[in-house]
Amino acid sequence: MCCAIFGSALPSFVGLWLVLSFSVKLPVYGLHFWLPMAHVEAPTFGSMILAGVLLKLGGCGLLRCLPLLAGDACVGLRDYFSVYLLLSLVLRSILCLAQSDFKRLVAYSSVVHMTLILLLIAVPSPLAISSTLILLLFHGLSSPLLFYMVGVAYSLFSTRELAFMRGTLKSSLLISFFRVLTFLVNIPVPPLPSFLAEVLSFLSIWDTSLVVPCVIFATLLLVLSYNLLWFSSISYGPYRGTYSIPCQVRIGLIIRAYFGFLLVLTVLIPLFST
């Protein structure tokens, strides 16, 4: 019932308390109620820092707390905790389909990805830890890019409601091009490292149970569905916003540099992972 760390023995309830604390920071379903309002009220760059850096500290803290979860009490609760995480994955993905606010949709999608990361941490496998690290890294890069696109859309339409964001494909091909790249970054498509992380996730949980890969596969279909929802809603239809050419050049340079960095990681991460 105890595990040693830094030369001292700590009871298992300390490990469970630390997991609960970092789960609020991550966050997971049921402990996430502070996150959507924080993103909605924060400015664009505040949301980018929150999603790209601060939330990932919860995942890093959980990885460091893995030695505290070796007790019998923690192992016995792992199955119940995994069932709760699987149910929350499906419920939160369905809730993303019902969102009309673009920024709130991106915030809830972050909860879905973080719940998947916590599910992988609960799997006692080195391959699961490797996929967790890649997911933490790449989601820390793709999630700020989505919030940046929310800020770009708000500057064009002065609203975050998807029903009023229409026709950017007709107004600016440059922004639409980078929006397509953002859409591809957020879903696991090759050769992006997110695809590698998803493959490693399936391999790490395949031996646990047949139900777990099926639930995660259904979650990935829902993730694709709500990403197609916001992409098609913004790209097509009559254009209702105002657009300035200097804004186009400035946005293009920033996103181009960001995607150049992602391209370098796309080449380097598979090499180092092998």
Secondary structure, DSSP 8 states (H G I E B T S, - for coil): -EEEETTEEEEHHHHHHHHHHHHHHTT-TTS-THHHHHHHHS-HHHHHHIIIIIHHHHHHHHHHTGGGG-SHHHHHHHHHHHHHHHHHHHHHHHHHHT--BHHHHHHHHHHHHHHHHHHHHTS--HHHHHHHHHHHHHHHHHHHHHHHHHHHHHHHHS--BGGG---HHHH-HHHHHHHHHHHHHHS--TTSHHHHHHHHHHHHHTTT-SHHHHHHHHHHHHHHHHHHHHHHHHHSS---S---HHHHHHHHHHHHHHHHHHHHHHHHHHHHH-
